């Protein structure tokens, strides 16, 4: 009876409650605040202004057509430029072993297809299947507006591994020769001994370029006054890239021995501008920065500061070898910018008073099968260039060899 009486009293009490007496929850429901006003995107010209403020300025030069490339590009990258231009013209970019499959998708043209490869059939079909998967992933990433890391994981990394992963069939590297490896470096920062400095208003060195994050550089609408550049504002987190192509050198090679000796004699044992351990003794040949096509940031700002830091590190190491004094011109380096589907390359050349960057030059894209084959051919050309010309440039630099006479004269004339 007691429990029944308690039940009746409880229900009676509930019935007696008016609409204003209904028990309320302790915590109020959170009120949604209006979204913050979107910051207006800064124009590339404004965001790139910091590159001209470096102690050794980074200058950007357009290369609108082939005639401009011939007259302005350094000689050590001209063969690579010609191969990229041929790929953009779709000359011999598709293995003939998959001609039937590709011709069922795009218009057939004899100039698209390479000569027969007696041992390349299996790899050609595997690559075609991979390209179909990458194309689907890129389309999905565009449709679903994936973030930068989503594009990197699902699109860019599988594509780069097709060209640079030595475990892919048909791309095995010999342990007795140098080869190029792709390395994700999203968390690698510029080492403290390699950060390029900004110039003050009087032209003197003022502070590290990383004292301002890339975010603040892009958001700033004002000029970079001396008061804005403080050593206490160190932000190397903003000056990173997403991938690098690094030259792995056999342990018994004289170049590897020289690099090991010189960096282990220094305070910070790293050959590049970053102390990231997977790159400790592997010189960086190419830097790659990726963005989504909705990003408001200019990837060339990060690439420019990153490359200025690499050149500075190379000169510091060379000075440890030979002491102060005149030095030969250092090898040029490609810089790859990826925005959404589109891939472009720039070429950086240290001319002594500045680092000159030429571009952009299209490499291909991930929005179609044929444009993917253009991109794949361009990346293969970059790999071969890095394993030959860049490798030779590192031997000249660290083994103190003289460059070949014909190339050095052309390079001096072009730079």
Secondary structure, DSSP 4 states (H G I P E B T S, - for coil): -HHHHHHHHHHHHHHH--TTSSPPPSSPPPPPPPPPPPPPPPPHHHHTHHHHTBSS-EEEE---SHHHHHHHS-HHHHHHHHHHHHHHTT-S-B-GGGHHHHHTTS---GGGBPPP-TT-HHHHHHHHHHHHHHHHHHHHHHHTT--HHHHIIIIIHHHHHHHH-TTSTT-PPPTTS-EEEEEE-TT----TTTPPEEE-TTSSEEEEGGGS-HHHHHH--S---GGG--GGG--GGGS--SEEEEEE--TTSHHHHHHHHHHHTSSS--SSSS--GGGTTS-EEEEEEEE-TT--S-HHHHHHHHHHHHHHHHHHHHHHHH-SS--PPPPPEEEEEEETTEEEEEEEEE-SS-EEEEEEEEEEESSSHHHHHHHHHHHHHHHHHIIIIIHHHHHHHHTTPPPPHHHHHHHHHH-
